[in-house]
């Protein structure tokens, strides 16, 4: 247990700790943008295809 604590402390003191956090933040932002884009595109596609089929029933 003590060795794990030492490794964590050395990781946070070194340059790799802040860099890993920065990469995690960047990754979270990219994932968020992707999710927003997919949701937006799916809503637009659903609306487009619902309008293009005459007599289609859209459940809301």
C-alpha positions in Angstrom: 0.0 0.0 0.0 2.8 2.4 0.8 4.5 1.8 -2.6 1.2 2.7 -4.3 1.0 5.9 -2.4 4.6 6.7 -3.2 3.9 6.1 -6.9 0.9 8.4 -6.9 2.7 11.1 -5.1 5.6 10.9 -7.6 3.2 10.9 -10.5 1.4 14.0 -9.2 4.7 15.8 -8.5 6.2 15.1 -11.9 5.3 16.6 -15.3 3.1 13.6 -16.3 0.4 14.3 -13.7 -0.7 17.8 -15.0 -0.2 16.6 -18.6 -2.5 13.7 -18.1 -5.2 15.9 -16.5 -4.9 18.3 -19.4 -5.4 15.5 -21.9 -8.3 14.2 -19.9 -10.0 17.6 -20.0 -9.4 17.9 -23.8 -10.8 14.4 -24.3 -13.9 15.2 -22.3 -14.5 18.4 -24.4 -14.1 16.4 -27.6 -16.5 13.7 -26.4 -19.0 16.3 -25.4 -18.9 18.0 -28.8 -19.3 14.7 -30.5 -22.3 13.7 -28.3 -23.9 17.1 -29.0 -23.3 16.7 -32.7 -24.7 13.2 -32.9 -27.8 14.2 -30.9 -28.3 17.3 -33.2 -27.9 15.3 -36.3 -30.2 12.5 -35.2 -33.0 15.0 -34.4 -32.6 16.7 -37.8 -32.5 13.4 -39.6 -35.6 12.1 -37.7 -37.5 15.3 -38.6 -36.4 15.2 -42.3 -37.4 11.6 -42.8 -40.7 12.0 -40.9 -41.6 14.9 -43.3 -40.5 13.0 -46.4 -42.9 10.0 -46.0 -46.5 10.9 -46.6 -48.9 9.4 -44.1 -46.2 8.4 -41.7 -47.0 8.4 -38.0 -44.5 10.0 -35.7 -44.7 9.0 -32.1 -43.8 11.8 -29.7 
